[in-house]
Amino acid sequence: WLGLVPAWTCWAFSNAKSGRHCNVSGVLMHNGIGLPLHVLGGLAVVACGSLGWAWFRRPWLWPYWKATHQVLRLMLAFREDVQGKLERVILAADEYPGSAPIGSEVAEAERLRLAGNEAFSDGLLAEALQNYSRALLMNPADHLAYSNRSACWLRMERPIEALDDAELCVKLLPVFAKGYLRRGVAERVLGRRVDAQASFRRGLCHDPESTNLQQCLDDLRSQSGGLQATLCHVLFVSPHLQMHRLFQVLEDPDSLTSAYVEQHKAELDAQFACLTKTLRVDVGLLLASPVLRDAYDRVTFACGQLLQWAPEAVSRHLKEAQHIVEGLGLALRCGWRIHHGVAKFSANALTILATSDGAQDDIRREATRLLLGGLLRWLLDPTPEPEGQPEDRDVCGCTFLCPRLSAATWLERLFEHGTRPWVREECERFPD
């Protein structure tokens, strides 16, 4: 046992140094956080084993054993602190910028939220959405308004926005069980069955008596398909789609013309129908698997490269254009947890499509909506710029390595050459 522990510690050390993700006690550590936990964890186990063995033979070692116990408690507290930092949001009480809402603003926000509840019950979804959004402008830290608006987004068949609000809800109040119900339902609609199960289970940890959470979890267990169907499709269908030839074309931007897209639209539709399934994979599985992360990075490159070099042709000729845009919208939201290049490349492609004069109107409007919602989440992320600056920090002309500062780059590009009429309309309709 004492011989295996140092070997495991060295393995963890090498993984952390090489930038790979390592999963310890269910918490994903990366970029400087994983290293001390793995090393200290291995050393602590060695120390505990050695001192524990010696304790039965030398009772005078009790003070050293007690000190080791205190070190373990500190490590556990550090792990919880890291997990909290991974889920921070700038609207939380300890992060809130400026002055918090005063009493009258909080009261008005509650009145608007209750009015939204009445409109939602009457089936007036647009009115309910407007009331919830106005309530959040008065009190941006109201977790109940985010929870209710998430349900409204789901009823309006906008699961990505529903997931955005549900995640903000549970970040603002991590013990709010209903928020995990909202998040799990949105994940289930998006096909993220593993994520949905994790959300339902976490909600049950905070409210074990919740019949809604238990029912959703039982229903999810009884259903078939999901990841297995996706893997079957990828393993047995994708080899016949000549993906290698697609990536050869994508790496040569000069060949990505409107004529090429129109001429090969049937082939491209089949290829991207397969590829975009990867962008809907469960985030929990994605973060736990280096192979999946690499595949996700490759697919983001494929979708973004095609969209940024032929936005008009893709929006007008490909049946999969909607799925490509939605997939990049999802990559925009989880990309920072994989690599900053994934997030930036997605933002760049959506910005180009959103500002394209010749693109199909409903597709570029969808790109604008997903871009605004994703960039808002970046702005609410308090993660600072890292101290170490990697060589690959420049992606699509953006060198920032924290979401907040990077968001400013893409917002500037969205309005760089004057606001397009459709962009202005979508900004005016944007609830936040």
N, C-alpha and C positions, 0 to 999 in steps of 0.2 A: 504493500500500500504506500509506504513512504517513498518507494522508488518510482511509482507511477505518477505521483503528484508532481514532482519537479518536471517530469517529461511533459505532462499536460500544461504546466505553467509555461514551459518554453514554447510549446505549440501555440498557446494563446498569445504569448508575447510576439511571436513571428507574425501571426495573423493581424494583430493590432498594428504592428509597425508597417505592414504592407498595405494598410488601409482597408482590409476586409472587415466585414461586420461580424461580431461574435455575440451570441445570445447567452446571457448569464441570468439565471433565475427569471426568465421571461422578459428581461429588460434589454433592449437593443442598445449596445454601446458602440460608439464610432468616433473616430477623429479625436484621439486624446482622452476620451472618457473611458473607453474600453480598456486601455492599457493599464492604468493603475488598478482597476477592479480585478482584472485577470491576474496580474502579478501579485497584488496584495492578497487576493483570494487564495491563490496557490500557497503563498507563504503562510497565511493564517491557518490553512488546513494542516500544513506540515507542523506548524508550531503547536496547534491544538493536539494533533496526534502524538507528538513527542512528549508534550507536557502531560497529556492525559495518561500516557503509558507510565511516565515517571511518577505521576501522582500516587498511584497505588503502592509505590515502593518508597517514595520520599515525601512524606506529608509536609515537610518544611517548604515545599515548592508552592504551597497554596497562594501566596501573594503574586507569584508570577502567573499562575492560572487565572486569578482574578483580573490581572492586567490584560491578559489575552482576551478574556470575556468582554472587557470594556472596548478593546480594539474591534472585536466583531460587531458590537452594538454600534460603534461609530461607522463601520463599513455599511451596515444595513441602513443607517440613517442617510449616509451618502448616496446609496442606491435610490432611496426614495426621493432624495433631493434632485438627482439626475432625472428620474422619471418625471418629476414635476416640471423641470425645466424644458423637457421635450414637449410638454403639453401646455406651455404658457401661452397666454394671449394678452395683448396690451390693454384690453378692456378690464382685466381683472383688478381687484381692489388694490393690490400691491404694485401694479404696473400702470394704473390709470394715468393718462397724460392730462395735465391741467387740473382744473377744479372739478370735483364730482358734481352731479346734478343736485340742485337744491330741492327742498321739500315740495314746492309747488310744481316743479317739473316732474318729479317722481309721481305725484298725484295725477297730473295730466296724462302721463304715460300709462298709468294703470287704467284710467278712464278709457283711453284709446284702445288698450288691449282688450278690455271687456267689451267694447263696441265691436272689435274685430271678432271676438268669440260669438257674439250674436249674429253677425253677418255670416260667419262660417257655418253656424247652425242652420241658417236660412238658405244656404247654398250660394250666397253672394261672394264668390271667391275673390273677385277683383277688389271688391270693397273691403273684405277682410284683410287681404294682403296690404292694401293701402293703410289701413288702420294700424296693423302690426308694425309696418315700416315707420309710420309717423311716431308710434310709441317708442321705437328704438332710437329715433333721432332725439327724442326728449330724454331717454334714459338708455344709453347704449349698452349698459351692463345688465339689462333685465333678461335673465335666463328664460323666464316664462314666455316672453314675447318671441324669443328665438325658437323655443319649443313649439309654440302654436303656429308660428309662420312656417316651420318645417312641415307640419301636418298640412298646411295650406298648399305649399309647393308640391307635396306629394299628390294631393287631390287634383292639382293642375298639371300632373304628369311631368314635373320638372325635378327628377330625383337628384340631380347633381346639386342644385340649389338647396334642396331639402337636406342633403347630407352636409352642405356647408353650414346651414343654420344649426343642425343637430350637433355638429362638432363644436361650434361656438358655445352652445348651450352647456355641454358637459365640461368644457374647459372653464367656463365661468363658475359652475357649481358641480364639481366632480361627484358629489354624493346624490345627485338628482336622478333617480332611477328612470323616470319617464323620458329623460333626455337620451338615455341609452336605448330605450324602446324606439324613439324617433330615428336614432342613428342606425339601429339594426334594420328597421323597415326600409330605410333608404338604401342601405347596402344590399339588402335582399333584392330590391327592385333592379339595382345595377348589376346583379348577378354575383355579388361578392358574398357567397354563402358562408365561407369561413369567417370573414370579418363580422358578418351578421350574427353568427353564433357567439362569437367573442363578445359582441356588444350586449346581446341578450343575457349572457352569463354574468357579465359585469353588472348589469342592471339588477339581476337577481341577488347579487352579493349585497347590494344596498337596500333591496326590498324583496326579501325571500317570499313574501306573501303575494306578490303581484301575479295575478292570474293572466293578465295580458302578456307579460314577458314570458311566462312559462308556456302559454299556448303558442306564442310565436316560435319559441325554441323547439317545441314538440313538432309543430308543423314543418319546420325547416328540416328536422331530422328525418321526417317521413318522406320527404321529397327526394327524387333521384335526379341525376344529371350534374349540372354545375361544373366543377373542375374536371371531373372525369370525362365529360363530353368534350370540354375544351381541349384537354390533352389528347384525346382520341382524334379530334379534328386536326390538331397540329401535327401529330405523329404520322397519321395515315393519309391525310389529304394534302398537306403542305409539300411533301416530296414531289408531288406531281405538278406543282405550280411553277416550277423553274424559278425559285426565289433567288438563286445565285445570279441569274441573268438580270433580275430586277435590280439587285444591289449594284451590279456592274453599271447599269444605266444611271442609277441614282448618284453614283460617285462621279459621274461626268455631267455636270449641270448643263453643258452646251447641248446635250441631246434631249434634255427635258423641255421640249417645246410643246406648244398647244397642239401642233400637228401630230406629234408622237402620242400624246394622251388620247386624242380623238381616234387615232388609228388603232391603238391597242387598248381601247376602253374595256372590252370584254375580259381580256387577260388581266388588266389592272384591277378591275372589280373583283375578280376571283382571288387575286393575291391579297388585296387589302381587306377583303372579307375575312380572310384567315388571320392576317397580321393584327387587325384592330382588336381581335379577341384578347390578345396579350395585354392591351392597355386597360382591360376591365378585370384583370386578375386581382385576387385578394391582396390587399396591402400587407397583411400579416405574413402571407406566404412569400410575397415579393421581398420583404425585408429580411426574411430568414434564409433566402436562397441566393447565393451569388450567381448561379446559372440563370435564374429568373431575372435578376437585376440586369445582367448583361443582355438578355433577350429583350427586356423592356427598353433598355437604352437603344438597341438596334432598331426596334420598331418605331420608337419616337423619332429617330433619325430618318427612317424611311418615310413616315407620314409627313414630318416637317419639311424634308427636302422636296418632296413632290409638291407640297402645298405652296412653298415659298417661291418655287421656280415656275409653276404653272397654275396660279390660283384661279384664273378665269376658266381655264379648260377643265380643271378638276371639279369646280362647282357646277359647271354646266353639262358635263358629259359623263361623270362617274356616278353610278347609283350609290356607291359607298361614301360619297362626299360627306354626308351627314355623320356617318360613323367615324370617319377620319377626324372631323372637327370635334365631336364629342370625346373621342379618345384623347386628343391633344388637350382638351379641357380637363380631363382627369389627370393627365400627366403634369399639367400645369400646377395642380394642387398637391400632388404627392412627390413631384420631382425633386424637391430640395432634400427629401429623406433618402434619395438614391444617389444623386450627384447634381451639383448645381447646373451642369450642362444640360441635363434632361429638362429642368424647369425653364431655363433660358431659351433653349431651342424650341420648346412648345410655345412660349410667349412670342417669340419672333415670328413663327409661322402663322399664328392666329392674328397677330398685328398686321402682317402683310395681307392676309385675306380680308380682314376687317376694313382695310383702307383701299382695297382694290376696286377701281371704277368699273371694271368689266365683269366682276363676279356676280353670280346669281344672288339676288337680293336677300332671299330668306336664309341662304347659307352664310353670307357675310354678316347678317344681323345676328345669327346664332353665334358666330365667332366673336362678335363684339360683346354679346351678353356673357359668354363664358370667360372671355378675357377680363372684363370688368369685375366679375365675381371672384375670379382667381387672384387678380392683383389686389383686391381688397383684403383677401386673406394674407397675402404677403405683407401688406401694410400693417396688419394687426399682429404680425409675428415679431416679438421683441428680441429675437436672436441677434447678437451683435456680430460685427465683422470679426472673423478669426484672426488670431495673432500671426499665424504662419500664412504666407501667401504662396499658393501652389503655382506652378508654371502654366497650368492650363486654365487660369482664372478668366481669360478673355474668351467669351463665347458670344458670337454674333455681335461683337462690338461692346458688350457689357462686361466690365471687370469687377463689379461688386460681388461680394461673396455672402451677403446677407439678404434675405428676401425684401426687407423694407426699402433699402437703397436701390436694389435691382428693379423694384416695381416702378420707381421714378423714371427709369430708362425707357420702359415700354409705354408708360403713359405719355411721356414726352413724344415718342414716335407716333403714338396714336393720333396726336393733335399737331404733329410737326408741320404739315403743309396746309394748315387750315382744316377745320372740322368738317368732314363730309356730312351731308344732310342726314344720312341714315345713322351715322355715328352719333350725331347730335340728338336725334330722336330716341335712340336707345339709351343714351346718357340721361335724358329727361325722364325716361320710364324706369330707369334703374332704381330699385327701392332704397339703396343705401348710398 
